[in-house]
Amino acid sequence: MDGDLEDTQFARVLRHLGAGHVRIMLSNKREGIAKIKTALARRGSTPIVTDDIVVVSGRDFETKAAIGADGIPVPKIERFDIIGVLTRQQAAKLEKEGQIPSWFLTASDSPAEEGGDIFDFTEVKEETTEEELDIDAI
């Protein structure tokens, strides 16, 4: 049994990409893409949502580097299979044992969120006068 779990790692789900794929952040702060295995995707199974801690296994058979439209190699994105989902209690226990980093358990301390949000939804109200809005002058 130990030989089967040699290539397993813990990761945190960043967002759903569709078609059973999610973007994940590994404990070494590298991002990857993981496929939700069929057994975990079935109706009635534990749903996988953003910020969940998952157990992933590497996909060694997908090691080809991508080639961009201009012929320049694109950095390879690591691919994984999700083979398990941890509960919050299991994740807290692993964090105490030092097997997963503490930022896995807090939503606001994710390395992916260090850059901030791309969109700013704060409303900016500008004061205008009728002279500035003269439509006939256009």
Z-matrix of the N, CA and C atoms (Angstrom, degrees):
N
C 1 1.446
C 2 1.525 1 111.45
N 3 1.324 2 118.46 1 -37.77
C 4 1.455 3 120.40 2 -179.40
C 5 1.512 4 112.12 3 -62.95
N 6 1.310 5 118.42 4 -31.95
C 7 1.449 6 121.74 5 179.17
C 8 1.514 7 112.13 6 -66.80
N 9 1.339 8 117.55 7 -28.53
C 10 1.451 9 121.47 8 -179.88
C 11 1.527 10 112.33 9 -72.68
N 12 1.323 11 118.29 10 -23.97
C 13 1.450 12 121.97 11 -174.52
C 14 1.521 13 113.80 12 -106.48
N 15 1.336 14 117.39 13 16.88
C 16 1.461 15 120.40 14 -178.82
C 17 1.519 16 112.63 15 -64.05
N 18 1.323 17 117.76 16 -37.35
C 19 1.457 18 121.80 17 -174.30
C 20 1.528 19 112.25 18 -97.40
N 21 1.326 20 119.02 19 19.67
C 22 1.460 21 121.02 20 -179.44
C 23 1.515 22 110.76 21 -90.98
N 24 1.328 23 115.13 22 147.24
C 25 1.452 24 123.26 23 179.09
C 26 1.525 25 108.52 24 -140.53
N 27 1.314 26 115.59 25 165.96
C 28 1.453 27 120.71 26 173.98
C 29 1.521 28 108.22 27 -101.60
N 30 1.324 29 115.95 28 145.17
C 31 1.460 30 120.80 29 -179.88
C 32 1.521 31 109.20 30 -146.88
N 33 1.315 32 114.67 31 163.66
C 34 1.461 33 121.06 32 177.59
C 35 1.517 34 108.73 33 -115.59
N 36 1.322 35 117.03 34 135.29
C 37 1.461 36 122.29 35 -178.58
C 38 1.527 37 108.58 36 -77.27
N 39 1.342 38 116.12 37 124.52
C 40 1.459 39 120.94 38 179.31
C 41 1.520 40 111.86 39 -92.22
N 42 1.345 41 116.98 40 -45.50
C 43 1.463 42 120.58 41 178.93
C 44 1.520 43 110.12 42 -167.42
N 45 1.334 44 114.83 43 158.30
C 46 1.463 45 121.17 44 177.39
C 47 1.520 46 108.97 45 -85.17
N 48 1.322 47 116.06 46 138.26
C 49 1.455 48 121.45 47 -179.72
C 50 1.526 49 111.96 48 -105.52
N 51 1.323 50 117.11 49 -14.56
C 52 1.457 51 121.48 50 -178.24
C 53 1.515 52 111.01 51 101.89
N 54 1.319 53 115.50 52 161.36
C 55 1.465 54 123.20 53 178.63
C 56 1.529 55 112.34 54 56.68
N 57 1.337 56 116.64 55 34.50
C 58 1.457 57 120.74 56 177.19
C 59 1.511 58 115.03 57 76.50
N 60 1.321 59 118.17 58 18.73
C 61 1.464 60 122.78 59 179.29
C 62 1.524 61 110.00 60 -116.63
N 63 1.333 62 115.90 61 145.98
C 64 1.459 63 122.43 62 177.39
C 65 1.521 64 109.48 63 -134.86
N 66 1.323 65 115.93 64 152.97
C 67 1.463 66 121.24 65 173.04
C 68 1.521 67 106.11 66 -90.80
N 69 1.331 68 116.03 67 133.19
C 70 1.459 69 121.07 68 -176.91
C 71 1.517 70 110.50 69 -125.23
N 72 1.342 71 115.06 70 159.75
C 73 1.461 72 122.23 71 174.08
C 74 1.520 73 106.55 72 -120.65
N 75 1.334 74 115.72 73 120.89
C 76 1.458 75 120.78 74 178.66
C 77 1.525 76 110.27 75 -78.42
N 78 1.306 77 116.79 76 168.26
C 79 1.465 78 120.72 77 -178.26
C 80 1.528 79 112.49 78 -65.80
N 81 1.328 80 118.20 79 -20.50
C 82 1.463 81 121.10 80 177.55
C 83 1.537 82 111.84 81 -91.35
N 84 1.345 83 116.31 82 16.01
C 85 1.458 84 125.34 83 175.99
C 86 1.527 85 113.94 84 66.75
N 87 1.318 86 117.39 85 23.37
C 88 1.457 87 121.83 86 172.56
C 89 1.522 88 107.78 87 -98.02
N 90 1.324 89 115.97 88 143.00
C 91 1.458 90 120.49 89 178.56
C 92 1.522 91 109.85 90 -93.78
N 93 1.306 92 114.97 91 156.67
C 94 1.445 93 121.50 92 177.26
C 95 1.518 94 109.67 93 -156.52
N 96 1.309 95 115.15 94 178.63
C 97 1.459 96 121.56 95 176.81
C 98 1.516 97 107.31 96 -119.76
N 99 1.323 98 114.99 97 133.68
C 100 1.464 99 119.82 98 -178.92
C 101 1.522 100 109.81 99 -123.52
N 102 1.312 101 114.50 100 145.58
C 103 1.462 102 121.78 101 177.20
C 104 1.523 103 107.86 102 -101.41
N 105 1.330 104 115.46 103 132.17
C 106 1.458 105 120.57 104 176.93
C 107 1.518 106 107.23 105 -78.26
N 108 1.326 107 116.16 106 118.23
C 109 1.463 108 120.67 107 -178.28
C 110 1.520 109 110.69 108 -63.29
N 111 1.316 110 116.48 109 153.62
C 112 1.457 111 123.29 110 -175.11
C 113 1.522 112 112.65 111 -55.15
N 114 1.318 113 118.37 112 -41.06
C 115 1.466 114 121.00 113 -178.87
C 116 1.519 115 111.35 114 -63.86
N 117 1.329 116 118.16 115 -33.03
C 118 1.459 117 121.59 116 179.55
C 119 1.527 118 112.45 117 -83.25
N 120 1.325 119 117.04 118 -19.47
C 121 1.457 120 121.01 119 -177.43
C 122 1.527 121 112.57 120 -90.73
N 123 1.315 122 117.77 121 -8.47
C 124 1.464 123 120.58 122 -178.29
C 125 1.511 124 112.63 123 -63.54
N 126 1.311 125 114.86 124 152.08
C 127 1.469 126 120.89 125 176.20
C 128 1.524 127 108.61 126 -63.33
N 129 1.321 128 116.26 127 133.85
C 130 1.452 129 121.15 128 -179.65
C 131 1.516 130 114.01 129 94.82
N 132 1.322 131 117.24 130 -10.83
C 133 1.466 132 119.04 131 177.94
C 134 1.534 133 109.13 132 -84.88
N 135 1.316 134 116.77 133 174.77
C 136 1.458 135 121.39 134 179.79
C 137 1.523 136 109.18 135 -67.19
N 138 1.339 137 118.32 136 122.03
C 139 1.470 138 119.26 137 179.50
C 140 1.528 139 110.79 138 -71.87
N 141 1.306 140 115.45 139 146.02
C 142 1.466 141 121.18 140 177.41
C 143 1.520 142 106.89 141 -102.33
N 144 1.330 143 115.25 142 121.82
C 145 1.459 144 120.75 143 -177.66
C 146 1.531 145 109.45 144 -123.36
N 147 1.322 146 115.53 145 170.99
C 148 1.454 147 121.82 146 178.14
C 149 1.526 148 110.21 147 -58.27
N 150 1.310 149 116.83 148 140.41
C 151 1.468 150 126.53 149 -179.48
C 152 1.520 151 113.65 150 76.85
N 153 1.328 152 119.26 151 4.85
C 154 1.464 153 120.47 152 174.15
C 155 1.525 154 109.54 153 -71.72
N 156 1.325 155 115.65 154 149.24
C 157 1.457 156 121.75 155 174.24
C 158 1.529 157 106.48 156 -96.65
N 159 1.322 158 116.83 157 126.26
C 160 1.460 159 121.58 158 -175.62
C 161 1.526 160 110.63 159 -125.59
N 162 1.320 161 114.84 160 159.18
C 163 1.455 162 121.91 161 174.02
C 164 1.523 163 106.05 162 -101.35
N 165 1.328 164 117.03 163 125.56
C 166 1.461 165 121.14 164 -177.53
C 167 1.521 166 110.42 165 -121.18
N 168 1.307 167 114.31 166 153.81
C 169 1.458 168 122.27 167 176.37
C 170 1.522 169 107.49 168 -124.37
N 171 1.325 170 117.32 169 137.06
C 172 1.464 171 121.56 170 -178.14
C 173 1.513 172 112.92 171 -67.00
N 174 1.325 173 115.20 172 150.10
C 175 1.458 174 121.81 173 176.80
C 176 1.529 175 107.31 174 -105.06
N 177 1.307 176 116.63 175 90.78
C 178 1.458 177 121.29 176 -177.04
C 179 1.527 178 112.83 177 -68.15
N 180 1.321 179 116.97 178 -23.74
C 181 1.458 180 119.39 179 -176.62
C 182 1.523 181 112.25 180 -78.76
N 183 1.329 182 119.30 181 -8.28
C 184 1.457 183 122.42 182 176.79
C 185 1.524 184 108.86 183 -109.97
N 186 1.319 185 116.32 184 71.50
C 187 1.465 186 119.92 185 -176.38
C 188 1.514 187 113.15 186 -110.67
N 189 1.330 188 118.76 187 5.82
C 190 1.458 189 120.54 188 -179.10
C 191 1.522 190 110.66 189 -71.59
N 192 1.329 191 116.08 190 139.76
C 193 1.456 192 120.53 191 175.07
C 194 1.522 193 108.01 192 -83.78
N 195 1.301 194 117.02 193 141.76
C 196 1.458 195 121.48 194 179.74
C 197 1.520 196 109.72 195 -81.08
N 198 1.329 197 115.99 196 151.28
C 199 1.456 198 122.52 197 177.24
C 200 1.528 199 107.26 198 -113.29
N 201 1.322 200 116.78 199 126.07
C 202 1.460 201 121.86 200 -179.36
C 203 1.505 202 111.44 201 -72.29
N 204 1.333 203 116.33 202 173.91
C 205 1.465 204 122.56 203 -178.86
C 206 1.525 205 111.81 204 -62.78
N 207 1.338 206 116.97 205 -29.51
C 208 1.457 207 120.68 206 -179.80
C 209 1.530 208 113.11 207 -89.56
N 210 1.339 209 117.25 208 7.32
C 211 1.453 210 121.96 209 177.78
C 212 1.515 211 114.97 210 85.72
N 213 1.331 212 117.29 211 -0.17
C 214 1.463 213 121.49 212 179.95
C 215 1.526 214 108.15 213 -88.95
N 216 1.339 215 117.50 214 132.73
C 217 1.470 216 119.70 215 178.91
C 218 1.525 217 111.73 216 -61.22
N 219 1.314 218 114.94 217 135.08
C 220 1.464 219 122.48 218 178.08
C 221 1.518 220 107.52 219 -92.46
N 222 1.336 221 118.67 220 139.65
C 223 1.466 222 119.55 221 178.15
C 224 1.521 223 110.85 222 -55.67
N 225 1.318 224 114.37 223 135.41
C 226 1.455 225 120.68 224 -176.86
C 227 1.523 226 110.37 225 -70.80
N 228 1.329 227 115.86 226 132.85
C 229 1.460 228 121.44 227 174.33
C 230 1.517 229 106.38 228 -95.71
N 231 1.320 230 115.29 229 125.75
C 232 1.454 231 118.80 230 -179.46
C 233 1.520 232 110.26 231 -67.75
N 234 1.319 233 115.38 232 142.97
C 235 1.466 234 121.41 233 -178.88
C 236 1.522 235 109.33 234 -119.37
N 237 1.329 236 114.78 235 143.86
C 238 1.451 237 121.62 236 -176.20
C 239 1.522 238 110.15 237 -139.49
N 240 1.324 239 115.12 238 167.14
C 241 1.456 240 123.44 239 170.10
C 242 1.515 241 107.21 240 -114.31
N 243 1.332 242 116.83 241 134.78
C 244 1.462 243 120.16 242 175.03
C 245 1.520 244 107.23 243 -84.09
N 246 1.327 245 115.86 244 121.32
C 247 1.464 246 119.67 245 -178.00
C 248 1.521 247 112.82 246 -112.08
N 249 1.336 248 117.47 247 -4.44
C 250 1.460 249 120.15 248 178.42
C 251 1.511 250 111.73 249 -169.16
N 252 1.329 251 115.30 250 157.69
C 253 1.458 252 122.06 251 177.62
C 254 1.520 253 107.54 252 -123.45
N 255 1.336 254 116.58 253 133.25
C 256 1.452 255 120.93 254 179.55
C 257 1.527 256 110.45 255 -93.71
N 258 1.322 257 115.96 256 145.73
C 259 1.457 258 120.51 257 170.96
C 260 1.515 259 108.00 258 -79.03
N 261 1.324 260 117.31 259 166.73
C 262 1.466 261 120.89 260 178.00
C 263 1.529 262 110.96 261 -62.37
N 264 1.339 263 117.19 262 -35.60
C 265 1.463 264 120.68 263 179.36
C 266 1.533 265 110.57 264 -67.16
N 267 1.328 266 116.98 265 -42.49
C 268 1.463 267 120.39 266 178.14
C 269 1.531 268 110.61 267 -64.25
N 270 1.338 269 116.40 268 -41.34
C 271 1.465 270 120.30 269 179.80
C 272 1.527 271 110.75 270 -65.35
N 273 1.345 272 117.31 271 -40.23
C 274 1.466 273 120.29 272 179.08
C 275 1.526 274 110.76 273 -64.10
N 276 1.328 275 116.90 274 -38.25
C 277 1.462 276 120.93 275 178.64
C 278 1.534 277 110.63 276 -65.47
N 279 1.341 278 116.71 277 -43.59
C 280 1.462 279 120.66 278 178.94
C 281 1.529 280 111.32 279 -66.44
N 282 1.334 281 117.12 280 -33.21
C 283 1.462 282 120.56 281 178.20
C 284 1.525 283 110.11 282 -67.60
N 285 1.324 284 117.15 283 -40.01
C 286 1.466 285 120.91 284 177.49
C 287 1.519 286 111.36 285 -65.31
N 288 1.344 287 117.12 286 -33.27
C 289 1.457 288 121.82 287 178.70
C 290 1.529 289 112.10 288 -80.22
N 291 1.339 290 117.18 289 -7.73
C 292 1.456 291 121.10 290 178.38
C 293 1.521 292 114.22 291 82.95
N 294 1.318 293 118.71 292 15.64
C 295 1.463 294 120.95 293 -179.18
C 296 1.519 295 112.97 294 -86.84
N 297 1.339 296 117.02 295 -21.92
C 298 1.464 297 120.74 296 175.06
C 299 1.526 298 108.10 297 -131.24
N 300 1.346 299 117.36 298 150.51
C 301 1.473 300 119.77 299 -179.53
C 302 1.527 301 111.20 300 -72.68
N 303 1.306 302 116.38 301 156.93
C 304 1.466 303 120.85 302 -177.39
C 305 1.527 304 112.31 303 -68.38
N 306 1.337 305 119.42 304 -26.99
C 307 1.458 306 120.43 305 -179.73
C 308 1.531 307 112.18 306 -68.19
N 309 1.328 308 118.11 307 -14.53
C 310 1.468 309 120.65 308 174.58
C 311 1.529 310 110.86 309 -62.32
N 312 1.330 311 117.32 310 -31.49
C 313 1.459 312 121.35 311 -173.25
C 314 1.522 313 114.05 312 -90.56
N 315 1.321 314 118.50 313 -13.40
C 316 1.455 315 120.48 314 -179.11
C 317 1.515 316 109.67 315 -112.15
N 318 1.314 317 116.15 316 130.06
C 319 1.461 318 121.10 317 -175.73
C 320 1.522 319 112.78 318 -71.70
N 321 1.330 320 118.18 319 -31.20
C 322 1.461 321 120.25 320 -174.14
C 323 1.523 322 113.54 321 -86.29
N 324 1.326 323 118.21 322 -12.26
C 325 1.457 324 120.19 323 -176.72
C 326 1.525 325 113.59 324 -100.87
N 327 1.315 326 117.50 325 19.10
C 328 1.460 327 121.05 326 -177.90
C 329 1.523 328 110.71 327 -69.39
N 330 1.333 329 118.04 328 135.74
C 331 1.459 330 120.03 329 176.90
C 332 1.522 331 112.36 330 -60.88
N 333 1.318 332 117.47 331 -24.86
C 334 1.464 333 120.18 332 179.61
C 335 1.522 334 111.12 333 -69.81
N 336 1.337 335 117.70 334 -21.73
C 337 1.448 336 120.67 335 -176.96
C 338 1.518 337 112.45 336 -95.96
N 339 1.317 338 118.62 337 5.22
C 340 1.454 339 120.82 338 -178.42
C 341 1.518 340 111.84 339 -65.13
N 342 1.333 341 117.49 340 -32.68
C 343 1.451 342 121.11 341 -178.12
C 344 1.513 343 113.25 342 -76.42
N 345 1.319 344 118.07 343 -12.99
C 346 1.452 345 121.21 344 -179.32
C 347 1.508 346 111.16 345 87.40
N 348 1.297 347 114.54 346 175.64
C 349 1.448 348 121.08 347 -178.68
C 350 1.523 349 109.70 348 -79.27
N 351 1.308 350 116.52 349 144.46
C 352 1.461 351 121.47 350 -179.98
C 353 1.524 352 109.63 351 -71.34
N 354 1.319 353 117.47 352 -40.09
C 355 1.448 354 122.43 353 -176.84
C 356 1.526 355 110.39 354 -101.57
N 357 1.295 356 116.48 355 138.67
C 358 1.453 357 121.67 356 176.98
C 359 1.518 358 107.23 357 -110.32
N 360 1.326 359 116.74 358 114.90
C 361 1.445 360 121.29 359 -175.26
C 362 1.534 361 112.69 360 -98.74
N 363 1.309 362 117.35 361 16.25
C 364 1.453 363 119.24 362 176.71
C 365 1.523 364 108.43 363 -75.81
N 366 1.307 365 115.53 364 138.88
C 367 1.455 366 120.34 365 -176.50
C 368 1.517 367 109.83 366 -84.58
N 369 1.310 368 115.18 367 129.91
C 370 1.456 369 120.83 368 177.35
C 371 1.518 370 106.49 369 -109.26
N 372 1.306 371 115.55 370 119.62
C 373 1.457 372 120.30 371 -178.82
C 374 1.516 373 108.35 372 -102.92
N 375 1.331 374 115.59 373 118.96
C 376 1.453 375 120.73 374 179.85
C 377 1.520 376 109.26 375 -101.94
N 378 1.298 377 115.57 376 138.29
C 379 1.453 378 119.68 377 176.62
C 380 1.517 379 108.14 378 -88.32
N 381 1.320 380 115.36 379 129.68
C 382 1.461 381 120.41 380 179.72
C 383 1.517 382 109.05 381 -127.79
N 384 1.297 383 114.82 382 154.49
C 385 1.464 384 120.66 383 175.80
C 386 1.515 385 108.36 384 -111.10
N 387 1.331 386 115.90 385 167.33
C 388 1.462 387 119.64 386 -178.70
C 389 1.510 388 111.22 387 -65.97
N 390 1.311 389 117.48 388 -27.76
C 391 1.475 390 120.30 389 -179.63
C 392 1.525 391 110.28 390 -65.37
N 393 1.313 392 116.55 391 -36.44
C 394 1.473 393 120.24 392 -179.20
C 395 1.528 394 111.34 393 -73.12
N 396 1.335 395 117.79 394 -24.23
C 397 1.448 396 121.30 395 -176.73
C 398 1.524 397 112.71 396 -102.84
N 399 1.285 398 119.21 397 27.49
C 400 1.454 399 122.09 398 -179.24
C 401 1.522 400 108.95 399 -71.17
N 402 1.305 401 116.30 400 104.54
C 403 1.461 402 121.60 401 -176.09
C 404 1.517 403 111.17 402 -72.42
N 405 1.319 404 118.20 403 -31.07
C 406 1.460 405 121.89 404 -178.69
C 407 1.521 406 112.39 405 -67.16
N 408 1.315 407 116.14 406 -21.25
C 409 1.461 408 119.48 407 -178.11
C 410 1.523 409 111.66 408 -79.06
N 411 1.301 410 117.37 409 -8.87
C 412 1.472 411 120.14 410 -176.61
C 413 1.492 412 112.72 411 -77.81
